[in-house]
Amino acid sequence: MDAACLAPGMLMQPARNAPAPAIESTRRESGDDSPLARAAANGDVRAFESLYRQHVGRIHGAILRLTGGRHARAEELTQEAFVRAWQKLPGFRFESAFGTWLYRLAVNVALMDLRAQKNDPVEQGVEEDALPEPGAQPFCPAEREELERAVAALSPRTRAVLVLHDVEGWKHEEIATELDMAVGTSKAQLHRARRLLQRALEHGAGHEPAL
């Protein structure tokens, strides 16, 4: 299959047609779409369009949070993720659900974009005993809109760790691998993100945390 087969107008604009849900995990599976995925893998563009309509909302939602609410960039990365999915479908072995495979591919697209941002150094040092206890509440109660703004105000890598761990349910080992950092650094970044988020919420919306 050729990426050129995907006309620019084929992929809809997700921010307008499929608004992202508020802070909550996007790792939800729809029904069995393996027949559509198999047809798309064999070059059926209409089958791929159906898969796009089924999954674009949650894919865009995950990418939007990772980009800090930058709608234009999230739309670009969503389109890129689906183009890559079209290109890679012939090699998909169907050992997992199509939605799981697509979700991971899309998040990796967003993380590759994040890794290209050279001006966001990783904080290395937080003592292990300063980390929150397992099971600690990640967020204080707040209005969802205010919470979304506070998350968006975090620096890119700090926000990525927070979103992947507390929203998407990733383990620190997975985050460390994808963001090219030590597991301890991932834990430190999560602790820092929670602290900054709590501080931002305590001071009200519109006050960006000092990073």
Buried (B, 14 or more C-beta within 10 A) or exposed (E): BEEEEBEEEBBBEBBEEBEBBEBEEBBEEEEEBBEBBBBBBEBBBEBBBBBBEBBBBBBBBBBBBBBBBBBEBBBBBBBBBBBBBBBBBEEBEEEEBBBEBBBBBBBEBBBEBBBEEEEBEBBEEBEEEEBEEEEEEBBEEBEEEBBBBBBBBBBBBBBBBBBBBBBBEBEBEBBBEBBEBEBBBBBBBBBBBBBBBBEBBEEEBEBEBEE
